[in-house]
Amino acid sequence: MKLFIPMIGSAIVLSIGGILLINKVPLIISLGTLIAVLLFLISFLLIYKEYKAGYYLGLVLSILAILSSVTSTTHDKALLAFGSSLYISILDILMLLGFYLFPVLYIILFAKKLKRSMTNK
């Protein structure tokens, strides 16, 4: 799997979640989501063009995504509400994909790429 795919996945999923949350969360949260999406897209482009900085930006973004969700009481409450409505369940699935699955996948792929490059020297 190409290393940039989790970056695209996170950007798409966070965009959908951000759109679904417009006028339901404070404006600062919507702006933060937009900035995160832009950073994931920038990372995607840098990785696609094989700039080393893009790989590390992707790693930092992935770690920050996981940490921001793990430490968010709002995300905890949202997960506890899973199944209470279709809307909440969709948002929870998007959250799991965007804040956990794609970032963890990126970290795994990054580690494999790093290991490969170290063994090829």
SEBA-921934 format. One record per residue: y, z negated, x negated of N, C-alpha, C in turn; residue in three letters. Coordinates in steps of 0.1 Angstrom, whole numbers, padded with zeros to 4 digits, always signed. Example, Ala and Ser with C-alpha at 12.3 -4.5 7.8 and 13.67 -1.06 7.14 Angstrom:
SEBA-921934
-0057/-0078/-0132/-0045/-0078/-0123/-0033/-0078/-0132/ALA $
-0022/-0071/-0128/-0011/-0071/-0137/+0000/-0079/-0129/SER $
This chain:
SEBA-921934
-0012/+0000/-0009/+0000/+0000/+0000/+0012/+0000/-0009/MET $
+0022/+0008/-0005/+0035/+0008/-0012/+0042/-0005/-0011/LYS $
+0049/-0009/-0022/+0055/-0022/-0022/+0068/-0022/-0013/LEU $
+0073/-0011/-0010/+0085/-0011/-0001/+0082/-0012/+0014/PHE $
+0070/-0010/+0018/+0066/-0011/+0032/+0069/-0024/+0038/ILE $
+0066/-0036/+0032/+0070/-0048/+0038/+0085/-0050/+0040/PRO $
+0093/-0044/+0031/+0107/-0045/+0033/+0112/-0037/+0045/MET $
+0106/-0025/+0048/+0109/-0018/+0060/+0104/-0025/+0072/ILE $
+0092/-0031/+0071/+0087/-0039/+0082/+0096/-0050/+0086/GLY $
+0100/-0058/+0076/+0109/-0069/+0079/+0122/-0064/+0085/SER $
+0128/-0054/+0080/+0141/-0049/+0085/+0139/-0044/+0099/ALA $
+0129/-0037/+0103/+0127/-0033/+0116/+0125/-0044/+0126/ILE $
+0116/-0053/+0122/+0113/-0065/+0131/+0125/-0074/+0133/VAL $
+0132/-0077/+0122/+0144/-0085/+0123/+0155/-0078/+0131/LEU $
+0156/-0065/+0130/+0165/-0057/+0139/+0162/-0059/+0153/SER $
+0150/-0057/+0157/+0145/-0058/+0171/+0148/-0072/+0176/ILE $
+0144/-0082/+0168/+0146/-0096/+0172/+0161/-0099/+0173/GLY $
+0169/-0094/+0164/+0184/-0096/+0165/+0190/-0090/+0177/GLY $
+0185/-0078/+0181/+0190/-0071/+0193/+0186/-0079/+0205/ILE $
+0174/-0084/+0205/+0169/-0092/+0217/+0177/-0105/+0218/LEU $
+0182/-0110/+0207/+0189/-0123/+0208/+0205/-0122/+0209/LEU $
+0210/-0110/+0210/+0224/-0108/+0212/+0229/-0115/+0224/ILE $
+0239/-0123/+0224/+0245/-0131/+0235/+0236/-0142/+0239/ASN $
+0226/-0145/+0231/+0217/-0157/+0234/+0218/-0167/+0223/LYS $
+0223/-0163/+0211/+0224/-0172/+0200/+0239/-0170/+0195/VAL $
+0244/-0180/+0188/+0257/-0179/+0183/+0260/-0167/+0174/PRO $
+0272/-0162/+0174/+0275/-0149/+0167/+0272/-0150/+0153/LEU $
+0273/-0162/+0146/+0270/-0163/+0132/+0256/-0160/+0129/ILE $
+0247/-0164/+0139/+0232/-0161/+0137/+0230/-0146/+0138/ILE $
+0237/-0139/+0147/+0236/-0125/+0148/+0241/-0118/+0136/SER $
+0252/-0122/+0130/+0257/-0117/+0118/+0248/-0119/+0106/LEU $
+0242/-0131/+0106/+0233/-0134/+0095/+0221/-0125/+0096/GLY $
+0216/-0122/+0108/+0205/-0113/+0109/+0208/-0099/+0105/THR $
+0220/-0095/+0108/+0225/-0082/+0104/+0226/-0081/+0089/LEU $
+0231/-0091/+0082/+0232/-0091/+0068/+0218/-0091/+0062/ILE $
+0208/-0099/+0067/+0195/-0099/+0062/+0188/-0085/+0063/ALA $
+0190/-0079/+0075/+0185/-0065/+0077/+0191/-0056/+0066/VAL $
+0204/-0056/+0064/+0210/-0048/+0054/+0204/-0050/+0040/LEU $
+0202/-0063/+0037/+0196/-0066/+0024/+0182/-0061/+0022/LEU $
+0174/-0062/+0033/+0160/-0057/+0033/+0161/-0042/+0031/PHE $
+0170/-0035/+0037/+0171/-0021/+0036/+0176/-0017/+0022/LEU $
+0185/-0024/+0016/+0189/-0022/+0002/+0178/-0024/-0007/ILE $
+0170/-0034/-0005/+0159/-0037/-0013/+0149/-0025/-0012/SER $
+0146/-0021/+0000/+0137/-0010/+0002/+0142/+0003/-0006/PHE $
+0154/+0006/-0005/+0159/+0018/-0012/+0158/+0016/-0027/LEU $
+0161/+0004/-0032/+0160/+0002/-0047/+0145/+0003/-0051/LEU $
+0136/-0003/-0043/+0122/-0003/-0047/+0117/+0012/-0046/ILE $
+0121/+0019/-0035/+0117/+0033/-0034/+0121/+0041/-0046/TYR $
+0133/+0039/-0051/+0138/+0046/-0062/+0133/+0040/-0076/LYS $
+0125/+0029/-0074/+0118/+0023/-0086/+0128/+0016/-0095/GLU $
+0138/+0010/-0090/+0148/+0002/-0098/+0142/-0012/-0098/TYR $
+0141/-0018/-0110/+0135/-0031/-0112/+0142/-0042/-0104/LYS $
+0155/-0041/-0103/+0163/-0050/-0095/+0158/-0051/-0081/ALA $
+0154/-0040/-0075/+0149/-0039/-0062/+0137/-0048/-0060/GLY $
+0128/-0047/-0070/+0116/-0055/-0069/+0119/-0070/-0068/TYR $
+0128/-0074/-0076/+0132/-0088/-0077/+0140/-0093/-0065/TYR $
+0149/-0084/-0060/+0156/-0086/-0048/+0146/-0088/-0036/LEU $
+0136/-0080/-0035/+0126/-0081/-0025/+0119/-0094/-0026/GLY $
+0116/-0099/-0038/+0109/-0112/-0040/+0118/-0123/-0035/LEU $
+0131/-0123/-0039/+0140/-0133/-0035/+0141/-0133/-0020/VAL $
+0143/-0122/-0014/+0145/-0121/+0001/+0132/-0126/+0008/LEU $
+0121/-0123/+0003/+0108/-0127/+0009/+0107/-0142/+0008/SER $
+0110/-0148/-0003/+0109/-0163/-0005/+0119/-0169/+0005/ILE $
+0132/-0164/+0005/+0142/-0170/+0013/+0139/-0169/+0028/LEU $
+0132/-0158/+0032/+0128/-0156/+0046/+0118/-0167/+0050/ALA $
+0109/-0169/+0042/+0098/-0179/+0045/+0105/-0193/+0045/ILE $
+0113/-0196/+0035/+0119/-0209/+0034/+0129/-0212/+0046/LEU $
+0136/-0202/+0050/+0146/-0203/+0060/+0139/-0206/+0074/SER $
+0128/-0200/+0076/+0120/-0202/+0088/+0113/-0216/+0088/SER $
+0107/-0219/+0077/+0099/-0232/+0076/+0109/-0243/+0078/VAL $
+0121/-0242/+0073/+0130/-0254/+0074/+0139/-0253/+0087/THR $
+0137/-0243/+0096/+0145/-0242/+0108/+0138/-0249/+0120/SER $
+0145/-0259/+0125/+0139/-0266/+0137/+0139/-0257/+0149/THR $
+0149/-0247/+0149/+0149/-0238/+0160/+0137/-0229/+0160/THR $
+0132/-0225/+0149/+0120/-0217/+0148/+0108/-0225/+0152/HIS $
+0108/-0238/+0148/+0097/-0247/+0153/+0096/-0248/+0168/ASP $
+0108/-0250/+0174/+0109/-0252/+0188/+0105/-0239/+0195/LYS $
+0109/-0227/+0190/+0105/-0214/+0195/+0090/-0212/+0195/ALA $
+0084/-0216/+0184/+0069/-0214/+0183/+0062/-0223/+0193/LEU $
+0067/-0235/+0195/+0061/-0244/+0205/+0062/-0239/+0220/LEU $
+0072/-0230/+0222/+0074/-0224/+0235/+0066/-0211/+0237/ALA $
+0058/-0207/+0227/+0051/-0195/+0227/+0042/-0195/+0240/PHE $
+0043/-0184/+0247/+0035/-0183/+0260/+0042/-0187/+0272/GLY $
+0054/-0193/+0270/+0062/-0198/+0282/+0068/-0186/+0290/SER $
+0070/-0175/+0283/+0075/-0163/+0289/+0072/-0151/+0280/SER $
+0072/-0140/+0286/+0070/-0128/+0278/+0081/-0126/+0267/LEU $
+0093/-0128/+0271/+0105/-0127/+0262/+0103/-0136/+0250/TYR $
+0100/-0149/+0252/+0099/-0159/+0242/+0087/-0155/+0233/ILE $
+0076/-0151/+0239/+0064/-0147/+0231/+0067/-0135/+0222/SER $
+0074/-0125/+0227/+0078/-0114/+0219/+0086/-0118/+0207/ILE $
+0096/-0126/+0210/+0105/-0131/+0199/+0097/-0139/+0189/LEU $
+0087/-0147/+0194/+0079/-0155/+0184/+0070/-0146/+0176/ASP $
+0064/-0135/+0182/+0056/-0126/+0174/+0065/-0119/+0164/ILE $
+0077/-0115/+0168/+0086/-0108/+0158/+0090/-0118/+0147/LEU $
+0092/-0131/+0150/+0095/-0141/+0140/+0084/-0142/+0130/MET $
+0072/-0143/+0135/+0060/-0144/+0126/+0059/-0132/+0117/LEU $
+0061/-0120/+0123/+0060/-0108/+0114/+0072/-0108/+0104/LEU $
+0084/-0110/+0109/+0096/-0108/+0100/+0098/-0119/+0090/GLY $
+0094/-0131/+0093/+0096/-0143/+0085/+0084/-0148/+0077/PHE $
+0072/-0143/+0081/+0060/-0147/+0074/+0051/-0136/+0069/TYR $
+0046/-0128/+0078/+0036/-0117/+0075/+0042/-0108/+0064/LEU $
+0053/-0101/+0068/+0058/-0091/+0058/+0063/-0097/+0045/PHE $
+0070/-0109/+0045/+0073/-0115/+0033/+0061/-0119/+0024/PRO $
+0051/-0125/+0030/+0039/-0129/+0023/+0032/-0116/+0017/VAL $
+0032/-0106/+0025/+0026/-0094/+0021/+0033/-0088/+0009/LEU $
+0046/-0089/+0009/+0054/-0084/-0002/+0051/-0092/-0015/TYR $
+0051/-0105/-0013/+0048/-0114/-0025/+0035/-0111/-0031/ILE $
+0025/-0108/-0023/+0011/-0105/-0028/+0012/-0092/-0035/ILE $
+0018/-0081/-0029/+0019/-0068/-0035/+0027/-0069/-0048/LEU $
+0038/-0077/-0048/+0046/-0078/-0060/+0038/-0085/-0071/PHE $
+0030/-0095/-0068/+0022/-0102/-0078/+0011/-0092/-0084/ALA $
+0005/-0084/-0075/-0005/-0074/-0080/+0002/-0064/-0089/LYS $
+0014/-0059/-0085/+0021/-0050/-0094/+0025/-0056/-0107/LYS $
+0029/-0068/-0107/+0033/-0075/-0119/+0020/-0077/-0128/LEU $
+0009/-0081/-0122/-0003/-0083/-0130/-0008/-0069/-0136/LYS $
-0007/-0058/-0128/-0011/-0045/-0133/-0002/-0041/-0145/ARG $
+0011/-0043/-0143/+0020/-0039/-0154/+0018/-0048/-0167/SER $
+0013/-0060/-0165/+0011/-0068/-0177/-0002/-0065/-0184/MET $
-0012/-0060/-0176/-0025/-0057/-0182/-0025/-0042/-0188/THR $
-0015/-0034/-0184/-0013/-0021/-0189/-0006/-0020/-0203/ASN $
-0001/-0031/-0207/+0007/-0032/-0219/-0001/-0032/-0232/LYS $
